[in-house]
Amino acid sequence: MGDANRKIYESFLSAFDNIQQRSTLLDSTARIITAGSYPGSPSYPRSTLILALAILGSIVLAVGLAFIGEFLDGGFRTSTQIEEALGCPVLA
């Protein structure tokens, strides 16, 4: 059991050394073509588009909820509706 663990350890150690040596090598074919520059504004997320969609969505949701509320409301609205439904005169 000890020999197997020792061989695995040595294998990992040699792989680590190999990777460490590769990371220190410099690629002589690499070169800088142009210097990088900072962008003037962020490319993502587009906050104006998100804000416009949020406002439009909230308006559509509010109008939809208002229509649903009006549709589900079964009460009387005017005194004429009460007189027609009950057949009695309304005092107030």
Backbone torsions as a table, in degrees:
resi	resn	phi	psi	omega
1	MET	NA	-39.2	-179.1
2	GLY	-67.3	-36.9	179.6
3	ASP	-67.3	-39.6	-179.9
4	ALA	-64.3	-43.5	178.5
5	ASN	-64.0	-38.8	179.7
6	ARG	-65.4	-40.7	179.0
7	LYS	-66.5	-40.2	178.1
8	ILE	-64.6	-42.7	177.8
9	TYR	-60.7	-45.3	179.9
10	GLU	-65.3	-36.3	178.0
11	SER	-64.2	-45.9	178.1
12	PHE	-65.2	-38.5	180.0
13	LEU	-64.8	-41.9	179.1
14	SER	-69.5	-37.0	176.7
15	ALA	-64.9	-39.4	178.0
16	PHE	-64.3	-44.4	178.6
17	ASP	-62.3	-40.0	179.2
18	ASN	-62.7	-45.7	179.5
19	ILE	-65.9	-39.8	179.8
20	GLN	-64.8	-38.4	178.3
21	GLN	-68.0	-37.8	179.3
22	ARG	-67.0	-33.8	-177.9
23	SER	-71.8	-22.8	-179.2
24	THR	-87.7	-12.3	179.2
25	LEU	-72.5	141.8	177.2
26	LEU	-102.4	138.9	178.3
27	ASP	-90.0	112.8	-176.1
28	SER	-75.0	-13.4	-179.9
29	THR	-85.9	-9.6	-179.9
30	ALA	-82.7	140.8	177.9
31	ARG	-151.9	159.0	179.4
32	ILE	-90.0	121.8	-179.9
33	ILE	-84.8	-54.8	176.1
34	THR	-135.7	153.7	179.5
35	ALA	-75.7	144.6	178.9
36	GLY	-74.7	153.1	178.1
37	SER	-132.5	154.2	178.9
38	TYR	-82.2	139.6	178.1
39	PRO	-72.7	154.1	180.0
40	GLY	-74.1	-32.1	179.8
41	SER	-143.5	157.6	-179.6
42	PRO	-68.0	142.4	179.3
43	SER	-87.0	-21.8	-179.8
44	TYR	-150.7	139.6	-4.5
45	PRO	-81.3	150.1	179.1
46	ARG	-82.6	97.5	-171.1
47	SER	-68.1	-32.5	179.1
48	THR	-67.2	-39.8	177.9
49	LEU	-66.4	-42.2	179.6
50	ILE	-64.7	-41.6	178.6
51	LEU	-64.1	-43.3	179.2
52	ALA	-63.0	-43.1	179.0
53	LEU	-66.7	-36.0	178.8
54	ALA	-67.4	-41.9	178.4
55	ILE	-65.2	-45.8	179.2
56	LEU	-62.1	-43.6	179.0
57	GLY	-63.5	-39.7	179.9
58	SER	-69.6	-35.2	176.7
59	ILE	-65.5	-45.6	179.0
60	VAL	-61.9	-42.9	179.1
61	LEU	-64.0	-41.9	-179.7
62	ALA	-65.6	-43.0	178.8
63	VAL	-65.6	-42.1	178.2
64	GLY	-61.8	-44.1	178.2
65	LEU	-65.4	-35.5	177.8
66	ALA	-65.3	-43.7	178.3
67	PHE	-64.6	-40.8	178.4
68	ILE	-64.4	-41.0	178.0
69	GLY	-63.2	-40.8	177.7
70	GLU	-68.0	-37.9	-177.8
71	PHE	-69.5	-37.4	-176.8
72	LEU	-83.9	-13.6	-179.6
73	ASP	-76.9	116.0	-176.2
74	GLY	-104.8	12.8	-176.8
75	GLY	-81.8	174.2	177.4
76	PHE	-82.0	145.3	-179.7
77	ARG	-112.0	-35.4	-178.1
78	THR	-126.1	164.4	178.6
79	SER	-68.8	-29.8	177.1
80	THR	-65.0	-36.8	176.9
81	GLN	-62.4	-38.8	179.7
82	ILE	-67.6	-45.1	-179.7
83	GLU	-62.7	-39.1	180.0
84	GLU	-70.7	-39.5	-177.2
85	ALA	-74.8	-40.0	-174.6
86	LEU	-100.0	-20.9	-178.9
87	GLY	75.3	17.6	-179.7
88	CYS	-119.6	148.5	176.6
89	PRO	-70.7	149.7	-178.6
90	VAL	-104.7	134.3	-179.6
91	LEU	-90.1	-35.1	-175.9
92	ALA	-130.9	NA	NA
